[in-house]
């Protein structure tokens, strides 16, 4: 049986708080209740607390003499989806669900703060960053723009995420690109509607959308070096209202992910060229809305060494899984890593009771991760 580290914190109370947060999930930039509970907890620990950064963000600061200023970040928001975990503490907010474990992340960082406030096992200043709106809304960017690192001058910043693809007791953190950039696109086609029995009298935007969707899905395979990780996925196609009418408009949308900035540029250019070329060939108009959301998350080498050492100190010499590949999922902690050196670790959470992947209706955070995460983060601060 895997043994887990002991931390100086009230784990039972923290688990109860995690279940409470899970019952009352809040979407991005709406985390008023969550932020209030976090701020109150930090104040009871003796932290200096700043509320309202990026709207609902909370920052706590714990000082212990001269030394480095280190930031630790957790996200707080839920997903707009319905839960089907069957847990006693399931969501009571219809259509809102902590399906990515941010309730757990919030409590892990509070556990870290409690442990460090009790033990004073660090020198310098620890900045506990509770970020809103990670799920596609860019709360991390908003915190940076609103002056996070001007107010709290972190020399390094560390983040973490539970990972159901890794077993409980394992971790993954490597230098360099660790998670992908995240872009969204929407392509609108405008044609000339008409009767489905007389398509020659129309300019069919449905055909243009379907042809474009098929072509786009081949771009990564034909435009990008096969040694570079990249994916383009069409995830939506919308057109028409009935079986016998060719509509006058259609649209499709999706996402582009890559670990390489050059590949990101190539895919955007190829997507725009494909949409425009198909539109010309089919005699319809095309409008491309391409939005760059999150940059590539890049672990800085020196900070990575600190975090890897923290993992082995807290979890044992065999905890690191260096075979685990970088993910094409995205994380807006990338904005913080653009602003300050730092690194991001994935902490395994899979056991017999926790098999579901994040963003799955059956997912639930594994409470056994709480002391593990707190020990890793505390060890990173202590170095």
C-alpha positions as CSV (number, residue, x, y, z in Angstrom):
1,X,0.0,0.0,0.0
2,X,1.3,3.5,-0.9
3,X,1.9,5.6,2.1
4,X,1.2,9.3,1.9
5,X,2.9,12.3,3.6
6,X,1.7,13.8,6.8
7,X,1.1,17.5,6.9
8,X,0.3,19.9,9.7
9,X,-3.3,20.6,8.8
10,X,-6.7,19.5,9.8
11,X,-7.4,17.1,6.9
12,X,-10.9,16.2,8.1
13,X,-11.9,19.8,8.1
14,X,-10.3,20.4,4.7
15,X,-12.1,17.4,3.2
16,X,-15.4,18.7,4.6
17,X,-14.7,22.1,3.0
18,X,-13.9,20.4,-0.3
19,X,-17.2,18.6,-0.3
20,X,-19.0,21.9,0.6
21,X,-17.3,23.6,-2.4
22,X,-18.3,20.7,-4.6
23,X,-21.9,21.0,-3.5
24,X,-21.9,24.7,-4.4
25,X,-19.9,25.1,-7.6
26,X,-19.5,28.5,-9.3
27,X,-18.5,29.3,-12.8
28,X,-15.7,31.6,-13.9
29,X,-15.7,35.1,-12.5
30,X,-18.8,34.1,-10.4
31,X,-16.8,32.5,-7.5
32,X,-18.1,34.9,-4.9
33,X,-19.0,32.3,-2.3
34,X,-15.8,30.3,-2.9
35,X,-13.6,33.4,-2.7
36,X,-15.2,34.4,0.6
37,X,-14.6,31.0,2.1
38,X,-11.0,31.0,0.9
39,X,-10.3,34.5,2.2
40,X,-11.8,33.7,5.6
41,X,-9.7,30.5,5.9
42,X,-6.5,32.4,5.0
43,X,-7.2,35.1,7.5
44,X,-7.7,32.5,10.3
45,X,-4.3,31.2,9.4
46,X,-2.7,34.7,9.9
47,X,-2.2,35.4,6.3
48,X,-2.4,38.9,4.8
49,X,-5.3,38.7,2.4
50,X,-6.0,40.6,-0.7
51,X,-9.5,40.2,-2.3
52,X,-10.9,41.2,-5.7
53,X,-7.9,40.8,-8.1
54,X,-9.4,39.7,-11.4
55,X,-12.8,40.2,-9.8
56,X,-13.1,37.1,-7.7
57,X,-9.5,36.3,-7.2
58,X,-8.0,35.9,-3.7
59,X,-4.3,36.3,-2.8
60,X,-2.9,35.4,0.6
61,X,0.6,36.2,1.8
62,X,2.6,34.5,4.6
63,X,5.9,35.9,5.6
64,X,8.8,34.4,7.7
65,X,11.8,36.7,7.6
66,X,14.2,37.4,4.7
67,X,14.2,35.1,1.7
68,X,12.7,34.4,-1.7
69,X,9.2,35.3,-2.7
70,X,7.5,32.2,-4.1
71,X,4.0,32.1,-5.6
72,X,1.7,29.0,-5.4
73,X,-1.4,29.0,-7.6
74,X,-4.7,27.1,-7.5
75,X,-7.8,27.6,-9.7
76,X,-11.4,27.8,-8.2
77,X,-14.0,27.7,-11.0
78,X,-16.4,25.0,-12.0
79,X,-17.6,23.8,-15.4
80,X,-21.0,24.4,-17.1
81,X,-22.0,20.8,-17.1
82,X,-24.3,18.4,-15.2
83,X,-22.8,16.0,-12.7
84,X,-23.4,12.2,-12.7
85,X,-20.9,11.1,-10.1
86,X,-23.5,9.8,-7.6
87,X,-21.5,11.2,-4.7
88,X,-23.2,12.2,-1.5
89,X,-21.7,15.7,-2.0
90,X,-22.9,16.1,-5.6
91,X,-23.6,19.6,-7.0
92,X,-26.7,21.3,-5.9
93,X,-26.3,24.0,-8.6
94,X,-28.0,22.8,-11.7
95,X,-25.8,22.8,-14.8
96,X,-22.7,23.6,-12.8
97,X,-20.2,21.0,-11.7
98,X,-16.6,20.8,-10.4
99,X,-15.8,18.4,-13.2
100,X,-12.1,19.3,-13.3
101,X,-11.3,19.2,-9.6
102,X,-10.8,22.9,-8.9
103,X,-12.6,22.4,-5.6
104,X,-9.8,20.0,-4.7
105,X,-7.1,22.3,-6.0
106,X,-8.5,25.2,-3.8
107,X,-8.4,23.0,-0.7
108,X,-4.9,21.6,-1.5
109,X,-3.6,25.2,-1.5
110,X,-5.4,26.0,1.7
111,X,-3.8,22.9,3.2
112,X,-0.4,24.1,2.1
113,X,-1.0,27.5,3.7
114,X,-2.2,25.8,6.9
115,X,0.9,23.5,7.0
116,X,3.3,26.4,6.4
117,X,1.6,28.7,8.9
118,X,1.9,26.0,11.6
119,X,5.4,24.8,10.9
120,X,7.1,28.0,9.5
121,X,9.1,25.5,7.5
122,X,10.3,28.2,5.0
123,X,12.2,31.4,4.8
124,X,10.9,34.5,2.9
125,X,7.4,35.0,1.6
126,X,4.8,32.6,0.2
127,X,2.1,34.1,-2.0
128,X,-1.0,31.9,-2.2
129,X,-2.8,32.7,-5.5
130,X,-6.4,31.6,-5.8
131,X,-7.4,32.2,-9.4
132,X,-10.8,32.5,-10.9
133,X,-12.0,31.5,-14.4
134,X,-9.5,29.0,-15.6
135,X,-12.0,27.1,-17.8
136,X,-11.4,28.9,-21.1
137,X,-12.0,32.4,-19.7
138,X,-8.4,33.4,-19.1
139,X,-8.6,34.3,-15.4
140,X,-4.9,33.8,-15.1
141,X,-4.2,36.4,-17.8
142,X,-6.7,38.7,-16.1
143,X,-4.8,38.4,-12.8
144,X,-1.5,39.2,-14.5
145,X,-2.9,42.2,-16.3
146,X,-4.5,43.4,-13.1
147,X,-1.1,43.6,-11.5
148,X,-0.6,40.3,-9.7
149,X,3.2,40.3,-9.9
150,X,3.5,44.1,-9.4
151,X,1.7,43.8,-6.1
152,X,3.2,40.4,-5.1
153,X,6.8,40.3,-6.6
154,X,7.1,36.5,-6.9
155,X,10.5,35.3,-8.0
156,X,9.1,31.9,-9.0
157,X,5.6,30.6,-9.3
158,X,4.3,27.0,-9.2
159,X,1.1,25.4,-10.2
160,X,-0.4,21.9,-10.1
161,X,-3.3,19.8,-11.4
162,X,-4.8,16.5,-10.5
163,X,-4.4,13.9,-13.3
164,X,-6.6,10.8,-13.5
165,X,-4.3,9.4,-16.3
166,X,-1.7,8.9,-13.5
167,X,-2.1,6.6,-10.5
168,X,-2.3,8.1,-7.0
169,X,1.2,8.5,-5.8
170,X,2.7,9.3,-9.2
171,X,3.6,12.7,-10.6
172,X,4.8,14.3,-13.9
173,X,6.8,17.4,-14.4
174,X,9.4,18.0,-17.1
175,X,11.2,21.1,-18.4
176,X,10.0,22.8,-21.6
177,X,6.5,22.8,-23.2
178,X,4.2,20.8,-20.9
179,X,0.7,21.8,-22.1
180,X,-0.5,23.2,-25.5
181,X,-1.6,26.6,-26.7
182,X,-5.3,26.9,-27.1
183,X,-7.1,28.7,-30.0
184,X,-10.7,28.8,-31.1
185,X,-12.1,29.3,-34.5
186,X,-15.5,30.0,-36.1
187,X,-16.0,30.0,-39.9
188,X,-19.2,31.5,-41.3
189,X,-20.4,30.8,-44.9
190,X,-22.9,33.0,-46.6
191,X,-24.6,31.6,-49.7
192,X,-27.9,31.8,-51.5
193,X,-30.7,29.7,-50.1
194,X,-33.3,27.8,-52.2
195,X,-35.2,24.6,-52.7
196,X,-33.3,21.4,-52.0
197,X,-34.7,19.9,-55.2
198,X,-33.1,22.7,-57.3
199,X,-29.6,23.1,-55.8
200,X,-28.3,24.6,-59.1
201,X,-30.3,27.7,-58.3
202,X,-28.6,28.2,-55.0
203,X,-25.1,28.7,-53.6
204,X,-24.9,26.0,-50.9
205,X,-23.2,27.1,-47.6
206,X,-23.8,23.6,-46.1
207,X,-21.7,22.0,-48.8
208,X,-19.0,24.6,-48.3
209,X,-19.0,23.9,-44.5
210,X,-18.9,20.2,-44.9
211,X,-16.1,20.3,-47.4
212,X,-14.1,22.7,-45.2
213,X,-14.6,20.5,-42.1
214,X,-13.1,17.5,-43.9
215,X,-10.2,19.5,-45.3
216,X,-9.4,21.2,-42.0
217,X,-9.0,17.9,-40.2
218,X,-6.2,17.0,-42.6
219,X,-4.2,20.2,-42.0
220,X,-2.1,19.0,-39.1
221,X,-1.1,15.9,-41.0
222,X,-0.1,17.8,-44.1
223,X,1.1,21.2,-42.9
224,X,3.0,20.3,-39.7
225,X,6.2,18.4,-39.2
226,X,5.1,15.0,-37.8
227,X,7.6,15.3,-35.0
228,X,5.7,18.3,-33.7
229,X,2.6,17.7,-31.6
230,X,-0.4,19.6,-33.0
231,X,-4.2,19.0,-33.4
232,X,-7.0,20.8,-35.2
233,X,-10.5,19.5,-34.3
234,X,-13.8,20.7,-35.9
235,X,-16.3,20.3,-33.0
236,X,-19.4,22.1,-34.4
237,X,-21.3,22.4,-37.6
238,X,-24.6,24.4,-37.7
239,X,-26.9,25.0,-40.7
240,X,-30.5,24.7,-41.8
241,X,-33.9,24.3,-40.3
242,X,-35.7,21.6,-42.4
243,X,-35.1,18.8,-44.9
244,X,-36.2,20.6,-48.2
245,X,-34.5,24.0,-47.9
246,X,-31.0,24.9,-48.7
247,X,-30.2,27.6,-46.1
248,X,-28.5,30.9,-46.9
249,X,-25.8,30.5,-44.1
250,X,-23.8,28.0,-42.1
251,X,-21.0,27.9,-39.7
252,X,-18.5,25.6,-38.2
253,X,-16.2,25.9,-35.2
254,X,-13.5,24.1,-33.3
255,X,-10.1,24.3,-31.7
256,X,-6.4,24.3,-32.5
257,X,-3.8,23.0,-30.1
258,X,0.0,22.7,-30.4
259,X,3.2,22.7,-28.3
260,X,5.0,24.7,-30.9
261,X,4.5,28.5,-31.6
262,X,5.6,28.1,-35.3
263,X,3.1,25.3,-35.8
264,X,0.4,27.5,-34.3
265,X,1.1,30.2,-36.9
266,X,1.1,27.7,-39.7
267,X,-2.2,26.2,-38.7
268,X,-3.9,29.5,-38.4
269,X,-2.7,30.6,-41.8
270,X,-3.7,27.2,-43.4
271,X,-7.1,27.3,-41.8
272,X,-7.8,30.8,-43.2
273,X,-6.5,29.9,-46.6
274,X,-8.6,26.7,-46.7
275,X,-11.8,28.5,-45.7
276,X,-11.3,31.3,-48.2
277,X,-10.3,28.9,-51.0
278,X,-13.4,26.7,-50.4
279,X,-15.6,29.7,-50.4
280,X,-14.3,30.9,-53.7
281,X,-14.6,27.4,-55.3
282,X,-18.2,27.1,-54.1
283,X,-19.3,30.6,-54.9
284,X,-20.1,31.6,-51.3
285,X,-18.7,34.1,-48.9
286,X,-16.6,33.2,-45.9
287,X,-15.8,35.0,-42.6
288,X,-13.1,33.6,-40.3
289,X,-13.0,34.5,-36.6
290,X,-9.8,33.0,-35.2
291,X,-9.0,33.7,-31.5
292,X,-5.8,32.9,-29.7
293,X,-6.7,32.1,-26.2
294,X,-3.9,30.6,-24.1
295,X,-0.2,30.3,-25.0
296,X,1.9,27.2,-24.7
297,X,2.6,26.4,-21.0
298,X,6.4,26.2,-20.7
299,X,8.2,24.9,-17.6
300,X,11.4,27.0,-16.9
301,X,14.4,24.6,-16.4
302,X,15.6,25.9,-13.0
303,X,12.0,26.0,-11.6
304,X,11.4,22.5,-13.0
305,X,14.4,21.2,-11.1
306,X,13.0,22.7,-7.9
307,X,9.6,21.1,-8.5
308,X,11.0,17.7,-9.4
309,X,13.1,17.8,-6.2
310,X,10.0,18.7,-4.2
311,X,8.1,15.7,-5.7
312,X,10.8,13.2,-4.7
313,X,11.2,14.8,-1.3
314,X,7.4,14.6,-0.6
315,X,6.4,11.5,-2.5
316,X,9.5,9.4,-2.8
317,X,12.2,8.7,-5.4
318,X,10.0,6.6,-7.6
319,X,7.1,9.0,-7.9
320,X,8.2,10.8,-11.0
321,X,6.8,9.4,-14.3
322,X,9.1,10.7,-17.0
323,X,7.4,8.6,-19.7
324,X,4.3,10.8,-19.3
325,X,4.0,12.9,-22.5
326,X,3.1,16.7,-22.6
327,X,-0.6,17.2,-23.0
328,X,-2.5,19.0,-25.8
329,X,-4.9,20.2,-23.2
330,X,-4.4,23.8,-22.3
331,X,-4.0,25.8,-19.0
332,X,-4.1,29.5,-18.5
333,X,-1.4,29.2,-15.8
334,X,0.7,29.6,-19.0
335,X,0.2,33.4,-18.7
336,X,1.7,33.4,-15.2
337,X,4.7,31.4,-16.6
338,X,5.1,34.0,-19.3
339,X,5.4,36.7,-16.6
340,X,7.5,34.8,-14.1
341,X,9.8,31.7,-14.1
342,X,8.0,28.7,-12.8
343,X,6.8,25.2,-13.4
344,X,3.6,23.1,-13.3
345,X,3.2,19.5,-11.9
346,X,0.6,16.9,-12.6
347,X,-0.3,14.8,-9.6
348,X,-1.9,11.4,-10.1
349,X,-5.3,10.8,-8.6
350,X,-6.5,7.5,-10.1
351,X,-7.4,4.7,-7.7
352,X,-10.3,2.1,-7.6
353,X,-12.8,4.8,-6.7
354,X,-11.5,7.5,-9.0
355,X,-11.3,6.3,-12.6
356,X,-13.1,9.0,-14.5
357,X,-11.1,11.6,-16.5
358,X,-11.7,15.3,-15.8
359,X,-14.6,16.9,-17.7
360,X,-16.5,13.6,-17.5
361,X,-19.9,13.7,-15.7
362,X,-18.8,10.9,-13.4
363,X,-15.6,12.6,-12.3
364,X,-14.8,13.4,-8.7
365,X,-11.6,14.8,-7.1
366,X,-9.7,12.3,-4.9
367,X,-9.4,13.7,-1.4
368,X,-6.3,11.6,-0.9
369,X,-4.4,14.0,-3.1
370,X,-4.8,16.8,-0.5
371,X,-1.8,15.9,1.7
372,X,0.2,14.9,-1.3
373,X,-0.2,18.3,-3.1
374,X,0.4,20.2,0.1
375,X,3.6,18.3,0.8
376,X,4.9,18.9,-2.7
377,X,4.1,22.6,-2.7
378,X,5.6,23.0,0.8
379,X,8.7,21.2,-0.3
380,X,9.0,23.5,-3.3
381,X,8.8,26.6,-1.1
382,X,11.3,25.2,1.4
383,X,14.1,24.8,-1.2
